[in-house]
Structure formats: C-alpha cells, structure tokens
C-alpha cells in the first residue's frame, strides 16, 4: 500500500468519524431540544407564577382573602407523541382530573356523584351553606345548578334540578363540535361555551373556564380555552390537564393526532395564602412530562371510562398543600347566622305584637261587670261566653305567648353569641392573612 493510498484511507476515516460525530451531535441536540421543550412549558408556568408574585396587583375578592393578580396571559402545551402536560413540580390529583372531566361530559350536575368516588373538589361549593349564600334555597345539597356539563350537553334548556332527566334536551354543544371536527374540519366555528348569562343566577359558581375552540390542521387537533378567572396555584394545573385530556379524547374518536393545548387567561391570580407554598414550588426544577396512553379503541365520547387512561413515567415532586378559601366559608357562615337572627327578630316582634293585643283585650274585659255576656264568632256561629270564660282564655293565651317570648329571647341570645364567636374566628383568620406579603 502506497503512502498516498494510506493517506487517502485516513482522510476517509476521518471524514466518516466527523460525519458520525455530527450525526450524534444532532441526535443529542434534538433530544435535548425536545427535553427542553417539555420542561420549558412548565418553566413558563412557573415564570407566570413568579411574575404574579413579583408584579401582581393586590386586589380584594369575594373570598375576603385577597389576591395578587395580573390580566391577560397565555401558554402553550404540546400534546404530540403522547406527551401530556401534567405538572411535575408538584403532584397533581390525576384521578380527580379524569373523574371530573368524565362527569362534565356526562352532563351531570350532582357533586355527590364525584364525592362518592372520593373526589371532593366540588363539596365546598355544593354545601347547604354555600347554596344558601347564593340564594339557591330550593336546591338539594350537592346540586350545583346548570354548570359546565349541563351547558356542554343541554345548552339553552330550562334547568330545574340535578335529578331531572335532560336526555336529548337542549343543544348538545360537545357532540356538535365533534361532528364539525369530522365533517367541517376547516371551520372556524368549532366552539363550545359554558358561559350562559341567562343561567348565571342559577349556578352555585359561575364558570371560570368558559370558552373553548377546536382547530384542525395537518391531521392534528388543537384546543384553545379561555378562562376568565384562574386560581394559578390550585386550579390551573387541574385546568391544563383537564382540557389537554379532552383534546386527546376528541382526537382519539375523530382519528386525528393531538396537536396543542393553548391556555388563555383573563384574571390570573394567586391567593395571598398560597404565596409561601408557591415559593417552594418555584425552587423545584421541572422534570419531563409524562406520556398518556389510551388503552382501548373508543368511538363515542360518552363511552370513555376512567380505566381507559394510563399515565407513563409520571415522576412529580411531592404534593404541595394549598388551602382553599377558608375565610370565604367562614364569612358565609357568618352571613347565614346573621340571616337567622333577622328571621328570629321578626318572629319575636310578631309574638310581641300578639302579646300586646291580648293584654289590651284582657284590660278591656277587666272594665266590664261580671254579668256581661261575651259573644264571639267561631266560624259562621255566634257563640256566647261568660266574662270569666273569656278572661280565662286570654290569660292562658298570654301565658303561652310569654313562654314563647322567653324561648325566642334565649334563641336570640344564643345566636348573638354565635355571631360574636364567628366574628372572632374571622378576625383571627384575617390577622394571619395580614401577615402574608408578596415579598
């Protein structure tokens, strides 16, 4: 072998090695970019939290707790290759996400259907106290009114109760969206809304995630959801997973690939009681999102079951506890007690009026002579009474009314004490909250 031939072979080997190195570098680069893409999406969520904590406007809210708030934010989550955006910087209640979404899809409005499966996320808003605070006295406990599922499946139909049969009633927005995805994929009208102004006074809680649009392109299904009000710490991780899952389910039954979930938020807020917990979450580095497998072929949206979904390689950090708006519930209790004392005071006034009228009647009788005959109408019959009988009747009535007055006075006193106790509890909570800062 000549020196020239040997040199040529060395050059070729060097070129081959360089090409292989370049290929390996590209593979590593692609792998890293995909990994970073997945992590970047959760990093974007964490950056949203940090921005709200650092720059959010402090606002009062219906719960009495207070929030840090910004307005108008958007994030995108890739659903390709079975990737599923379930946050990793804390454990998200996956089973609750699945059961709630299936409950929405069923059109059911009974929160007890979820609590029977140990999914208690709607218990507070379907309690007797909360329903009464919304003026929904005629609802059974657990009845949330025409909320998400009802609007998705029975839009426009008059709502009566959670036990009524609404099968085939109203406008089925969800099925219409699925039909359009199959038959009119180019349409810009594949829309579903949970916001029905006519029903806002009938729901336990007006919808927060209220407007959905689906988009088909290049054989992929994407979804954008607008959320008017977003509890960034507690609710948003759930919302991201829920609408990503809905997109996966619809893509599955329409033979499309999943594309993206785009989350657009109006009032993005953090409750002051969540700030410290979220600072812990911000210290955590996101891990790769898990993958989601649908385990059997399903053709109808109503046929999905909880066991049809399998999460693969979900390796989150431990759960971070964030309290729901406890102060809100305590304030509602106070309002209910205050309503009770108003009712008691009205009854007490009515009883006092009866006592005064009967006492005046007895004084009138005392002015009469013993021979006076008293006539009283009992139905259509005029009945004759002696003066003594009339006095005895009124005296007994006064004794009964007097006992009733004492009973009501005791009840009023007890209710006043309840109000004082409840106010002390609220003041204590507010004192704790006043020490929570955005620093």
Secondary structure as GFF3:
##gff-version 3
##sequence-region A 1 439
A	DSSP	alpha_helix	3	55	.	.	.	ID=ss1
A	DSSP	beta_strand	57	59	.	.	.	ID=ss2
A	DSSP	beta_strand	67	78	.	.	.	ID=ss3
A	DSSP	three_ten_helix	80	82	.	.	.	ID=ss4
A	DSSP	beta_strand	83	84	.	.	.	ID=ss5
A	DSSP	alpha_helix	94	106	.	.	.	ID=ss6
A	DSSP	alpha_helix	112	115	.	.	.	ID=ss7
A	DSSP	three_ten_helix	124	126	.	.	.	ID=ss8
A	DSSP	alpha_helix	128	133	.	.	.	ID=ss9
A	DSSP	alpha_helix	148	154	.	.	.	ID=ss10
A	DSSP	alpha_helix	173	183	.	.	.	ID=ss11
A	DSSP	beta_strand	191	193	.	.	.	ID=ss12
A	DSSP	three_ten_helix	197	202	.	.	.	ID=ss13
A	DSSP	beta_strand	209	217	.	.	.	ID=ss14
A	DSSP	beta_strand	220	231	.	.	.	ID=ss15
A	DSSP	alpha_helix	236	253	.	.	.	ID=ss16
A	DSSP	beta_strand	257	271	.	.	.	ID=ss17
A	DSSP	three_ten_helix	272	274	.	.	.	ID=ss18
A	DSSP	alpha_helix	275	282	.	.	.	ID=ss19
A	DSSP	beta_strand	290	294	.	.	.	ID=ss20
A	DSSP	three_ten_helix	301	303	.	.	.	ID=ss21
A	DSSP	three_ten_helix	306	308	.	.	.	ID=ss22
A	DSSP	beta_strand	309	312	.	.	.	ID=ss23
A	DSSP	alpha_helix	326	366	.	.	.	ID=ss24
A	DSSP	beta_strand	373	378	.	.	.	ID=ss25
A	DSSP	beta_strand	381	386	.	.	.	ID=ss26
A	DSSP	alpha_helix	387	434	.	.	.	ID=ss27
###
